């Protein structure tokens, strides 16, 4: 059984077309809706892959409910939280949302690489031949219960010559292609889409969270030379590896910032709300010299609220550090197991709300890579100051995705690319011009 084409496919936004776009970031700790206007822009040196300027018109931010480890666990609660976030964004932007692009963090994200080869008989490679070999690579995938999120050609080869980026027009006997397929559990994707559809919204596309975060935080040179992005979410931590300018690998571990909060709550015997507050205000992965002297007030469960206990701040760091080390070691081992440490070791970018813990970059340098930076959304106008943080990297990346969706391959239309269909004829060229211009 092949991967099921469950999630809808988004066509690339034509470079000369304006659009108003709505995106939805559904996480375990927060749900964010952004409404933005995309307008054509001149090429940028650092963000060469982008064709449009994004200006945020409205933003809705709501505490997440009914979501655990990036997957829907309570449909009614998730639906209500989504409605509230979208309503706030609609009121701010003054527009009505009817469709959204959404991210997927749960569902056991994973990657597979597939190869295929077709004979072209010494003729020039046509667009039909390219789609034929990509379809053959897609057909090689066979996993039950999984659905494709992204199918990205990573390279072509012609008669043994590897590294061909665009083989159209070249001459050879055999054309080969390598396809990177990013997938998730079909049930997780169906339930996420169902929660959104119950809000009377149409899902335009489902994007893997680390891919979206990478689109918003990586400059083109980083993606070309090789970099790994780690998105520290509330319920899970996902990783995306970029190489050659494209997504090369995705993975996720079901441990995130909420697990740190629960460790604090259990370790100090306090409520989850108080644990979250302490983590946000005083949390650190590495205790400083003054942390043994500085104290924090703790209201233990069942104690008199008027008489808090006082603990040194270093006690908080002693609880937080083991869990952060576990997450980083899991990510490191996953990258090593996939054979991608060469790419990931060159550059590491941290995103997601949990990466803002004091000392986390320093700890990551000792465990994963010594070249690390915090990733913040790049090239977006109209974001409030509170949203210019790693916590909103995935949400902003969903607005970038329509500008690069054209590099993906899904179920080519045979009738359009069949030999003799006049793919380069006058009518076909006029049709393409009309679609790109209007």
N, C-alpha and C positions, 0 to 999 in steps of 0.2 A: 504494500500500500504506500503510495507516495504522500509527501507532505500535502496537507489540505490547504487550498488557497482560501482560507477563511477570512483573513483580514482584507479590507478593501485596498486598492492600489491608487496612489495619487500620481497624476500626470504632472510633469515639471511645469512650473510657472513660466510662461513665455517671458523672455528678457525685457520686452517692451510693454508689458501689461501691468497696470495697477491692480491691486487687490486688497480687500479687507479680510483678514484672517483671524480665526479664533482657535486657540490651543488650550489643552487641558492637561495639567500635570497632576496625576493621581498617585499620591504617595502614602506611606504609612503614617506620616506625621502631619502632613498638610496637603490640601488640594488647592491648586492655583489655576485660575483662568486668566489668560491674557488675550486681549483683542488689539490687533495692530493693523496699521496701514502699511502695505508694501508698495514702494514706488521705485521705478528703475533708477539705477545709479551708474556712475562711471566706474571702471575697474579700479580696484584697490591693490596696492602693492602687498600688504600683509594679509588681506582677506580676498585673494584673487578668485576664490570659488563662488563668491556671492555676487548675485546680479541685481539685488534689490536692497534698498534702504528700509529698515524697519523702524516705525515710530509707534510706540505703545499708546493706544487711545484709552484703554480701560484695563483695570486689574482687579480681580477678586481673589481673596485669600481666606481660606477657611480651615479650621482644624479638621484633620481627617478622621472619619469614622467608618467602620465597616471594612477596613483594609488592613491586612496583616501580611508582612513580608512581600508587599507589592501586589498581592492578590486579593480579590473581593471575598470576604468571609461573611458579610451581612449586607444583603442586597438593599434592603430598605434604608439602613443607615447610610450606606455609601451614596445611594440615590439622593437622599436629603442633603448631604454635604455638598454633592456636586451641584445641585440646584442652587444652594445658597451662594457658592462661589461664582457661578455663572451669572446669577442675578446681580451681584455686586459689580461685576465687570460690565454688564449691559447698562446698568444705571450710570456708571462713570463714563462709558464711551458714547452713550446715547444711540446705540444700535441694538438690533435683535439678533441673537445667535441662533442659527439653524443647523450648523454642522461644526465639528471640531476635529483637530488632529490631537491624538492622545498618545501618551507614552506607556510602555510596558516594562515594569521592573521585575515582577514575579514570574511564575511559570517556568522556572529553571531555564533561564536563558543559556543557549549554547551555540556553538559554531561547528560547521563541517565544511570541508573543502572537497570539491568534485571536479574531475577532469573529463574531457570528452574530445573526440577528434572526428572530423568528417572529411571526405574526399571532395576536392573541387576540380580535379582533372586538369591542372595547368592553366585554368582560366583566371581572369582577374576576380578577386574576392568582391562579391556584391553584398548589399545590405541583407539580402535573403540568406546568404551563406553565413553571415555573422549571427543572425538570429537562429539559424539551423543548428550551429554548434553550441550556442548558449542554451537552446532548448534541450539538446542532447545532454548537456551538463546538468540541467535542472531535472531531467528525467532520471538521472542516476541516483538521486536522493530517494531513500526509501526508509521512512521511520513512521511507525504507527503512533497516533495520538499527538503528533506535533504539527504545528502550523508555521509557515514561513512568515517572518517579519521583513527580512531583507534578503535579496539575492543579488550579489554584487560581483560582476566580472572583475577578477584581479589581474588578468593578463592573457595574452594570446601568444601562440607560437605558430610559425609557418615553416613547414619542412624542417623542423628541428631548431629553427632560429627562435630563441625565446626572447621575452621582453618586448614583444610587439604591442604597442598601445592601441593603434587603430589600423587593422589590416585591410580595410576597404581600399580597393584599387590595386593592391599588391597581387603578384602572381605566384602560384605555387601548386603543389599536388595535394597537400594535406593541411587543413587548418585545425588547430587545437585551441582549447580555451580552459581556463581554470575559474571556477565559480565558488565564491564564499557565500554560504547560506547560513543566516542567523535565524534561529527558530525558538519557539517557546511551547509550553503545553497548550494544546487546543482548548481544554476546558477553561484555563485561566483567561485566555483571550476572549472566549465566548462570554464569560461572566462579566468581564470588564466592559465589553461592548453592550451587553444587556443592560448594565447599570446606566450607561449613557443614553441608550435608546429609550429607556423608561422616562427619561427627562425630555422626550420628544426631540431628540437631537440625532443627527446623522453622523456617523464616524467616517471621516474621510481617509484616515490612515492611522495605523498603529506603528509607533517607532520605538525601538529598543532604547531604554533610558541612557545607557552609556554612549550610544551613538549620538543622541540628541545633545547630551552634555558636551561631547567632543566637538560637535558642530559649532557650538556657541563660544567655546573657550580656547580652542586650539587655533593658532595662526597657521597659514598654509605651509610654511617651512617646517613646522613641527610635525604636521601630519605627513609631509613628504619624507622627511628623514627618519621618522619612527618615534612614536610616543605612546605611552599608556595612560589612559585616564581612569582614575578610580573615583566612582561616585558613592560617597558615604551617605546612604539614605537612612531613614528611620528604622525600617524593618529589614533591609538587606543592603549589601554592598555589592555593586556591580562594577565590572571593569570592561573597558573597550580598548583594543590595541589598534593603532592607526599606522599604516606603512604605505609608502608609494602614493600618498594623498588620499587613500581610501581606508574604510574600516576593514581590518584584517581578522579580528577575533572579538567575540563577546563572551562573558561569563558572569556568574553571580554567586554569591554565598549568602545564605539566609541569616546573616548576623549584621546588625546595624546599630544606629544610635539609640534605639529604644531598649536594646539589651543592656547598654551602658546605664541607662536610667533605672532599669529593673535591678541591676547589680547594686546601685547606690541605695535604692529603696530597701532592698533586703539587707545590705551590709550595715546600714544605719538604723534600720527599723523605723522608717518614715514613710509617709504616703508617697505615691507615684508622682503626684503634682509637686510636692516639695522636692522630690529627687530631681525632677526635670528643672525646677528653678535653680537648685544648687549647681547642677551640671552646667546650666547656661551662664550663671553669674560667676561661679568660682571654679568650674571644672578645669582640670589640666591633666595632661598625660605624664608630665615630669614635674616633680616637686622642686620648688625653688628654695634658696637658703632661708628666706623669710617665712616660708609656709609652716615651719615648725612653731613659730612664734604667733603668727596671725591665726585668729580663731573665727569660726563660723557658728551661728546659732542654729540648732537643730531641734525641731519639735517632733519628738518620737511619738509613734502611734500609741494612744492610750494615756499619755502623760498630760499634765496640766499645761494648757497652752500659754498660761502666763509665766511659766517657769521653764524656759527652754534649756537644753543642754548645750554646752560649748565644746567644740572639738577643733583641733588644729587643722588648717587647710590641707596639710600634707596627708591626712587620713583620706581625704577625697581622692587625691592623686593615687594613693595606694590601691584604691578600689577600681579606679578607671583604667589604670595602665595595663593590667593583665588582659582585659577585654580588648583594648585597642591593639595590643600586641598579637592577640589571637586573630583578629580580623586581618591585620597586615600580613601575618605569616600564612594565612589561608590564601590570600590573594597572590602572594609570592609563589607559593607552591603550585597554585593553579596555572600561573604563567609559565613556571618551569616545566610543569607537566605537559603543557601545550607546545613547548619548544619555542617560546616567544620571549625568552629573557633577553635576547640580543636587542630586539626592538624596544621592549619595555625599559631595559636598563639605560637607554640613551636619555630618556626624558620621562618624567612622571608628573602628571598634572592631577591635582586633587580638587574635587568638586563635591557638592552635596552639603547639606546643613551640618552634619556631624564632623566635617573636616575642619570646622572652625574652632575645635577644641584647642586650647593653648598647649603647645608642645607637640602636637600631632605631626606636623611636617618634620620636626627634628627626629622624632621616633621613626618615621617612615624612611628617613635617610639611612638609618642604621640597619633597617630590616630589608627594604626593597631596593632603593636606588638613591645615589647621592645627588642626583640632579632633580630637584623637586621645586615646584611652584604651586601656589594656590590659583585655581582657575576661576575667573570671573567672567560674566557675559561680555562679549566684545561687539562693538559696532551696532548698538541698539540705542535709539533715542526714546525719551519719554519715560524711562523707568524711574520710579521714586528711589531715593537714596537707600531705603530699606531693602529694595529688591536688587540692588547692584552688588550682590553677594553670591558666593558659590551655591547657596541654597536654591537659587533661581536659574542655575545653569541649564538644567534639562528643559524647563519651561521656555526659555529663550531659544534653545536649540530647536524646539518644535517649530518655531517661526522661520528658522533657516532651512529646515528640511525641504519645503517645496521648491527651493532654488537648486537643490542637488538631486531631487527624486529621479531625474531623467537618466542617471547612471545605472539604475537598477533594471533588472530584467525579469519580467513575469509574463508567461504565456503569450508569446508573440502571435499576432493575428496572421494566420497562414495566408488568408486570401489577399492580404495587403502585400506580403513579401514573396508571393509565389513568382517563379520565373515567368517572364513575359508580361507581368502586370504593369509594366511601365512605371517603375518606381521613380525614375528620373525624368519622366515625361513632363510636358508643359502643365497639364492639369494637376499632377501631383505636386509640382513645385509651387503652383499658385495656392493650392490647398494648404501646404506647409506654411507659406508666407502669411496667409490669412490667420491661421491658428497662432502663429508667433506674434502677430501684430495686434490682434484683437481678441 
